[in-house]
Amino acid sequence: MADAIPVPFDVKLMNLVSSLVFVLATVMLLAAGAWWVLRQPFFPIAGIKVDGEVTHNNAVTLRANVTPQLSGNFFTVDLARARTAFESVPWVRKAVVRREFPNKLRATLTEHVPVAHWGDEVGSQLVNGYGEVFEANVAEVDDKLPRLDGPAGQAGQVLGMYRVLAPLFEARELTIEELVLSSRGSWRAVLDTGADIELGRGQSDEISVRTESFLKTVTQVASQYGRSMAAVEGADLRHNEAYALRLRGVTTVVTDPKKK
């Protein structure tokens, strides 16, 4: 019996390459076919489920606002675009959108929780507990929220300072109604009594020490003029080891009797 003639290496290589090309072509053809099928209107999105925190939004309204911004079917819809669409709705802070087999989308929402107004009184901006500024209908929030203001991008810093100072005043039954950070880094607080307090510059620990010192002594100082803390019209804490005080009904201006 004659020995089989071995197949040359170049022939083996050619057969292997041919097989690989055939397999690759088949896979690409199947993938293209599958992609074509998936893009056909055979798998429409039948609905969008909305859950999570929707205190300020109605699920029906949310779906109505978002649906026109979506394109494609269940398999081809852009989830990132859907998330952006939900997060563009007022009050929505974060949205997680995923497919829910066989033909629905589910959006889990987290809403902003306002802790303060931001900017001037005519604005519609609010600050949430993360120090993020967002636009919303201010008529929907508690009008007793404090008002914070400062340079753009500094809402988190202003909120942090408010959280440090508010307990100091609350311990004396006073409330900060407004806290402002100027463009030069100086702090100013307006109290519920109407007192305007210049707190000066510095980090939170410096400002808190200065404020605590003021609060410990201001009642005693005011009493020397027959006044209480409620009579404080303004104070300037920007002096070293001291502060200037303005009391309603009290003046340090001496009238020249010759001008009477």
Secondary structure as GFF3:
##gff-version 3
##sequence-region A 1 260
A	DSSP	alpha_helix	9	39	.	.	.	ID=ss1
A	DSSP	beta_strand	47	52	.	.	.	ID=ss2
A	DSSP	alpha_helix	59	66	.	.	.	ID=ss3
A	DSSP	three_ten_helix	67	69	.	.	.	ID=ss4
A	DSSP	alpha_helix	79	87	.	.	.	ID=ss5
A	DSSP	beta_strand	92	100	.	.	.	ID=ss6
A	DSSP	beta_strand	104	111	.	.	.	ID=ss7
A	DSSP	beta_strand	114	118	.	.	.	ID=ss8
A	DSSP	beta_strand	125	128	.	.	.	ID=ss9
A	DSSP	beta_strand	133	135	.	.	.	ID=ss10
A	DSSP	three_ten_helix	138	140	.	.	.	ID=ss11
A	DSSP	beta_strand	147	149	.	.	.	ID=ss12
A	DSSP	alpha_helix	155	170	.	.	.	ID=ss13
A	DSSP	beta_strand	176	181	.	.	.	ID=ss14
A	DSSP	beta_strand	186	191	.	.	.	ID=ss15
A	DSSP	beta_strand	196	201	.	.	.	ID=ss16
A	DSSP	alpha_helix	204	223	.	.	.	ID=ss17
A	DSSP	three_ten_helix	229	231	.	.	.	ID=ss18
A	DSSP	beta_strand	232	239	.	.	.	ID=ss19
A	DSSP	beta_strand	242	247	.	.	.	ID=ss20
A	DSSP	three_ten_helix	257	259	.	.	.	ID=ss21
###
